[in-house]
C-alpha cells in the first residue's frame, strides 16, 4: 500500500464496497439497493478525492492538476453507472459496466497515481 494510513484505509473501504456492489449485482440486487450502493460509493469517493486534493495543495504536489483530472474522470464513471442502473436496472450488464469502468479505473489509479502522490506526501509531511 501507500504507507499513508489515511489513504490506505480509505482505499481499503472503497475496494470493499466495490466488491459488495459486484456481489449484489451478481446475486440479483434490485435497482434500489444497487443505486444506494453506487451513491454511497460516489459520496465516499468524493470525500476521499477532496481529502487527497486538500493535501496535494497543502504540500504543493507537482502533479496536482493531472491527478485532479483523473478524479473528474472517476466522477463521470459514477454518473454513468448511476444512469445505467436507473435506466436499465441491475443485471449482468451492470457487472460488466462496473468492472470495465470503475474497477479498472480505481485499481489503476490507486496502483499508479495515488502511490506516486503518497510517496511525495510521505517525504513532505
ZAVEX-375175 format. One line per 5 residues: number of its first residue (from 1); for each residue x negated, y, z of C-alpha. Coordinates in steps of 0.2 Angstrom, whole numbers, plus 5000, padded with zeros to 4 digits. Layout:
N
NUM> X Y Z ~ ...
//
This chain:
125
1> 5000 5000 5000 ~ 4995 5018 5000 ~ 4988 5020 5018 ~ 5000 5034 5022 ~ 5013 5027 5034
6> 5027 5038 5030 ~ 5026 5035 5011 ~ 5023 5016 5014 ~ 5039 5015 5025 ~ 5049 5024 5013
11> 5044 5014 4998 ~ 5047 4998 5008 ~ 5065 5003 5011 ~ 5068 5009 4993 ~ 5062 4992 4986
16> 5073 4983 4999 ~ 5088 4992 4994 ~ 5085 4989 4976 ~ 5084 4970 4980 ~ 5100 4972 4989
21> 5108 4981 4974 ~ 5102 4967 4962 ~ 5108 4953 4973 ~ 5125 4962 4975 ~ 5127 4964 4956
26> 5122 4946 4953 ~ 5135 4940 4966 ~ 5149 4950 4958 ~ 5149 4965 4969 ~ 5164 4977 4965
31> 5161 4994 4957 ~ 5164 5002 4973 ~ 5151 4993 4983 ~ 5138 4995 4969 ~ 5142 5013 4967
36> 5140 5015 4986 ~ 5123 5007 4985 ~ 5117 5017 4970 ~ 5122 5033 4979 ~ 5113 5028 4994
41> 5098 5024 4984 ~ 5099 5040 4974 ~ 5101 5051 4990 ~ 5087 5042 4999 ~ 5075 5043 4984
46> 5079 5062 4983 ~ 5074 5064 5002 ~ 5058 5054 4998 ~ 5054 5064 4982 ~ 5057 5080 4992
51> 5045 5074 5006 ~ 5032 5070 4993 ~ 5034 5086 4984 ~ 5033 5096 5000 ~ 5016 5088 5005
56> 5009 5090 4987 ~ 5012 5108 4988 ~ 5006 5110 5006 ~ 4989 5101 5001 ~ 4988 5108 4984
61> 4989 5092 4975 ~ 4982 5095 4957 ~ 4994 5083 4948 ~ 5009 5091 4956 ~ 5018 5096 4940
66> 5016 5079 4931 ~ 5022 5070 4947 ~ 5037 5081 4949 ~ 5042 5077 4931 ~ 5042 5059 4935
71> 5053 5062 4949 ~ 5065 5071 4937 ~ 5065 5056 4926 ~ 5070 5044 4940 ~ 5084 5056 4945
76> 5090 5054 4927 ~ 5089 5035 4929 ~ 5100 5036 4944 ~ 5113 5046 4935 ~ 5113 5034 4920
81> 5116 5019 4932 ~ 5129 5028 4941 ~ 5138 5032 4925 ~ 5136 5014 4918 ~ 5144 5007 4934
86> 5158 5020 4934 ~ 5162 5016 4915 ~ 5158 4998 4914 ~ 5160 4991 4932 ~ 5147 4978 4938
91> 5141 4964 4928 ~ 5126 4955 4921 ~ 5123 4971 4910 ~ 5121 4981 4926 ~ 5107 4970 4932
96> 5098 4972 4916 ~ 5101 4991 4916 ~ 5094 4992 4934 ~ 5079 4981 4931 ~ 5074 4989 4914
101> 5076 5007 4920 ~ 5075 5009 4939 ~ 5065 4994 4945 ~ 5052 4995 4931 ~ 5050 5014 4934
106> 5049 5013 4953 ~ 5036 4999 4953 ~ 5025 5008 4940 ~ 5027 5025 4949 ~ 5023 5018 4966
111> 5008 5007 4960 ~ 5000 5021 4950 ~ 5006 5039 4953 ~ 5010 5038 4971 ~ 4994 5028 4975
116> 4984 5042 4967 ~ 4994 5055 4977 ~ 4992 5046 4993 ~ 4973 5044 4991 ~ 4972 5063 4988
121> 4983 5066 5004 ~ 4973 5054 5015 ~ 4957 5064 5010 ~ 4966 5081 5013 ~ 4976 5078 5029
//
